[in-house]
């Protein structure tokens, strides 16, 4: 029988033919006795039900059940019709439908294997001659990989949704933990929940800022204006570190092969530092310097001050610097990292059904702005919305941002203090001349009596003569150290401004009560304006808390009882961080391959020192010897433990007992963790 006469993959419908659509038989069964297997299964299930019925029902009921025929036959037929016909046919049909998807691949493999008269070399030759379109299964394999990839993505997204909803139900509230989970929690710089100004009872506003450091980015990000020389040096530096790491790995393997101890973390660091001079040096003028081993000095000089764009008047395709720049541009080193982050966040938003009407990609500034709605007027926007701002910061930008933050907090202090002074002058001017209004008036009225009756006897200075340090608004601020000067939190200043606003509003209410003269209206308008602007400023991210890298700012407005945008954005953020960030890696934990409890010296797994138990009376001696062995590993300071005669934690007949695991015994010792 030739290969052309072999039966093709299933394309017929028949209940009995093997591997036909709808068949109860399949070639994948390899002609097993399927009917015998099914009969065995049905017999077992029927007997289980009969036994259960016989155990539960009275005898007279069982006799009436068998009047119209045996109940065992009815159950057998029921199982047979439902289980065998439905499940078996479904399994066979599903399996054979999958076979039809790869029919060409199956036909080719059957022809290659079963046509034994055809030499294998001719089959390979036909594959090479036919090309990728005719004899290659690459496209089918890619299609299957894509199907499984999309399936895995949908399953993962559904699991994330289920996890978020479950956590929300368990907490009975929405908090920061709903956003970033697990290994990415450290990246949160600020997360603030507050009631919406327009609808405080039903709508909440959320501010979330995530900072991904340069060292944690999978694909590094560079500013558009960075020089080509900087890019080349960065590549050389990475190549240098990789080379040193390979040398260290070889040293580790040699020590392991020789049976020596592994290098500690500090030894690895010093070994790396000692090898830096083998590849580079600080001599920038010597062309034979080790720093110019891979890229010559004259090439580096031509790349100096060469940025992303060249002046068209001086551009020449045959110049060396233009061609060097072209080599760097072809690899997309300058734009690769930021473009990858943009593609990641936009793709995740699309797949997560988080559409957006407004996107602005400021490529040269390395900034991306995405809003769900184009309109920015809060009065015209729905209660479920979000805005994403992603920007890359280097150290120079953060320095300027910190300068702005310093100036702005000083401006708020000056404006609030000015309003404070105006209110204080009006308050003092409106007080009656001979009437006590507050504690200051009372103290001034009793000043002379205090001097004569109290201070004259004690010799202490008057209260008015003492320099006041506490302003009664906020506590005294401690002196700053270098840490506070380099990383200003401004918590003290912000609390002081907030307290002044509260005090001024209370003072105006006590001054005017239900009267509304023009002075009160003007001061209240000014106070409301300052408070509104201050809340915006306080809602912003403090640049002193940001490190160079990618900053993701997310502003979410969501209905409290619905939280649709909150839950969806949580999945988006976790998936985005997983795609662009390597995450925090603790080198100590990464290199620590053994549990400390497995290398403790006080644990001995030898029973050589213990005498054999010949009689029941020898049991206390065995226990004492074992405990003495444990205590001997802890040093002479730990007293010996008294062995219990009965179970653990019970007192022995002749002395104190051993407490539970980890607790002190009566004798003062401690039972170590075994």
DALIN-V438385 format. One line per field, one symbol per residue. phi: phi as a letter, one per 40 degrees, with the letter a starting at -180 (. if undefined). burial: b if it has 9 or more other ideal C-beta (glycine too) atoms within 8 Angstrom, else e. A space follows every 10 residues. Layout:
phi: ???
burial: ???
This chain:
phi: .ccccccccc abbacbccgc cgccbbcccf fccccccccc cccccccccc cccccccccc cccccccchc cccccccccc cccccccccc cccccccccc cbcccccccc cccccccccc cccccccccc gccbbbbccc cccccccccc cccccccccc dccccccccc cfabbccccb bgcbccccca abbaccccbc cbbbbbbbbb bbcdcbccbc bbcccccccc cccccccccc cccccccccc cdccccccgc cccccccccc ccccccccba accccccccc cbccbccccc ccccgcbcbb ddcbcacccc cccccccccc cfccbccccc ccdccccccc ccgbcacbab bccccfabbb bcbccbcccc bccbaaabbb abbbcccccc cccccccccc cccccccccd cccccccccc cccbbcbacc cccccccccc cccbccccgc ccdcccccbc cgbbcccccc bcccccbccf cccccccccc cccccccccc cbfbcbcccc cccccccccc cccccccccc cccccbbdic bbbbbbbacc cbfccccccc cccccccccb bcgcbccccc cccbccccbc ccbbbbbccc ccccbdcccc cccccccccc ccccgccccc cccccbdcgb cccbaccccc dgcccccgca cccc
burial: eebeebeebb eeebeebebb bbbbbbeebe eeebeebbee bbbebbeebb eebeeeeeee ebeebbeeee beebbbeebb eebbbeebbe ebbebbbebb ebbebbbbeb bbeebeebee eebeebbeee eeeeebeeeb eeeeeeeeee eebeeebeeb bebbbebbee beebeeebbb eeebeebbbb beeeebeeee ebbbbbbbbb bbbeebbebe bbebebbbbb bbebbbeebb eebbbebbee bbeebbeeee eebeeeebee bbeebbeebe eeeeeeeebb bbeeeeeebb ebbeebeeee eeeeeeeeee bbbbbeebee eebbbbbbbb bbebbbebbb ebebebebbe ebeeebbbbb bbbeeeeeee bebbbbbbbb bbbeeeebee bbebbbebbe ebbebbbebb ebbeebbeee beeeeeeeee bbbeeebeeb beeebeeeee ebeeeeeeee eeeeeeeeee eeebeeebbb ebbbbbbbbb bebbbebbee bbeeeeeeeb bebbebbeeb bebbeebeee bbbbbbeebb bbbbbbbbbb eebbbbbbbb bbbbbbbebb beeeeeeeee eeeeeeeeee eeeeeeeeeb eeeeeeebbb ebbbbbbbbb bebbeeebeb bbbbeeeeeb ebeeeebbbe eeeebebebe beee
